[in-house]
């Protein structure tokens, strides 16, 4: 089994896509079928999409936690720092070096040195 799709919903798609772009992701802005316009990127065989909030959704789900193994870890942290985005001090764990950053909606994002 493998995860093929993750959809994040937000009230500010562009802001969220810009944040994840700082980590090295490149998004397309499109729609398919009856879907609303949204941002989409591929990470291996995984598709990560940023959608607007659902019709009856009032609040953003801040409990979703994502983790990314970053090829250019130090460069990504430098880019975050240059954009005044704070993150935890990188720490060596059993899984390698990790730092935690919050996306603009408040989701905790784990960044691992690949």
N, C-alpha and C positions, 0 to 999 in steps of 0.2 A: 504494500500500500504506500502511496505517496500523496502529499497534499498538492493539489493542482490549482486551487483558487482561494484567495483571501480577498474579501471585500471590506473596506473600511468606509464607514459613512461619516459625513461631516457637514457642517453648515458653511464651510469655506474650502471648497475643493482646490482652488488654485494655491492658496496658502499652504495647504497640506502637501500638494505635489511639489511645490517649491522647496519645502523642508526636506522631503525624501530625496529630491534631486541633489541636495547637498551631500548625500551619502553615496552618490554615484549612479542613482537610478535615472533612466530616461523615459519619460512618459509620452504617450500619444493621447490626444483628446478626441474622443469619438463616441459614437453610439452604435449599437447593433440591435436589431429587432425592435422591440418596444421599450428598450431601456432608455433612461435619460442620458444626456451627454455626461461623460465621465472620463477620468484619467485612467490609463492602463499601462502596465509595464510587465515585462517577463523577467523572471529571475530563474534561470535554468528552465525547468518545465512548469514552474509555478507562475501563475498570473496574479499580480497584485493590482487591485482596482480601487479607485477612490470615487465613491458615489456620493450624491447629495443625501441628506437625511431622508428616510422613508416618509411617506405621506403623513402618518400619524406619530412619527417619532419626534419627540420634543427635545430630548437630551442626547448628547453624544455619549457613546459607550466608551468610558475611560478605563474599563477593566481589561480590555484586550491588551495583551503584552506580546510584542514581537521581538525576535532576535535575528540579527544579521551578522554573518561572518564577512568581514570587510577585508578585501585584498590590500587596500592602501590605508590601513588603520590610522597611522600617524597623520597622513595627509587629510583624511576625513576629519580627524579631531581638530586639525589646524583650520580647516574650512569652517567647522562649527564655531570655533573660537573667534575667527574673523567676522562671523555673522552674529556675534554676541549671544550665542546659544551655549548655555552652561551644561556641563555634564560632570559625572562623578570622576574622581581620580581613577585612572586605569589601574586595575588590581589583577595580580596573578592569581588565578583560581585553578581548580582541577581541570577546567575546560580551556585554560589559556588566559590571555589578557582580556579583560572585559571592562567596559564602562557603561553607565546607564545615562540616557538622555530622555527627556520628555518631548514628544512631538507637540505641535501647537495646540492640539486638542487636549493634552494632558496624559496621553498614553505613555507608559514607560516602554522604552525601546532599549534592548540590550545590543550592544555593539561588541563583537568579538574580533580579535586580531586573527586573521586567517593564516 
